[in-house]
Structures are given as C-alpha cells and as structure tokens.
Amino acid sequence: MRRTRKADIPELESSTVGWAKAADDFEPPQSGPGPVTSDKDHPYVPNGFGRQVTFRIADLTNPILKPWVIEKNA
C-alpha cells in the first residue's frame, strides 16, 4: 500500500479564497458531438442578465441522446 504524502494532495480549501462558477454551460469537445444545449425555440436565460430567468429545455435533436430520453422529453 502506497502512503500518500501531503504534497500529493492539493490544498483546495482556504479561509481567504472562495470558489465560484464562471458559467453553467459545458464547452463542446474539439471533435464529435457536443453537449446537449437548449432548444433554439426556448433559449436558456440564467439569472443576472436583466431578463426573465428560464428553465433549460433540451435540444432533442442532439445525437448523443438515447431514443428513450427523446421519447420521455418530447
């Protein structure tokens, strides 16, 4: 059994720094199908943009979705 040294584990906690997300969308990969995004007819509007916040409605034409997912969400 290998002993873990303290230097092997990064310190992610701090009393002077906090964590915040920069965005709530996934970036597309360099190749292949990208993540499921919002339906073009129902764009997602997150909080803080001066507009009415909306829920995400998936673009069901994304090729990564399984048929049963499309059926449940259509």
N, C-alpha and C positions, 0 to 999 in steps of 0.2 A: 504494500500500500504506500503510495507516494504522499508525503506530507506536503501540504500547501503552505508555502511561505506567504507572509503578509504582503510582500511585494508582488505576488502573483494576482492578488485581488485588488482591483482599482477601488479607490475610495470615492463613492458616488454621493455620499452624504456630506452636508456642510451646514453650519448654523448661519452662514453668511450668504449662501447662494441658494436659489430656488430653481425648480425645473418648470418649464412652460413649453407647450407645443407651439410650433411655428405655423402649422397648418393641419387640417384634418382630412387631407386627401392623400392617396397613395400616388407615388410617381410611377409613370409607365416604365417598363423594362426597355433595354436597348433594342431588343428584338422580341417577336412573338406578341401574343395578345396582351393588352394592358389590363389594368384593374377595372372592375365594374364601376362605372361612373353614373351620374344622374341622367335620367331620361331627358332628351333635348326639349320636350314639351313641358317638362316640370323641373326647371333648374333649381338646384340646391342653393339656398341663401343662408349662410351661417350667421350667427349673432355678431353684431358690431359693424354692420355695413349700412346702417341707416334705412334698411328696408325690412319688410315683414319677414321674419325667420320662417323657413320652410323645412319640412322633413325631406329626407332623401327618398327618392323614388328611382329604383334601379332601371338602367337601360337594359331591357331584356333581350336586346339583340347581341349582347356581348357573347362571343364564342366560348368563353370559359365556363359559362353557366350550364349546369346539368339540366336535362329536359324536365325533371321533376320540380326544379326550382322555378323554372319559367312557368310551368303549369300552376304552381301554388301562388304565384305573384301576378298572373295575368288577369 
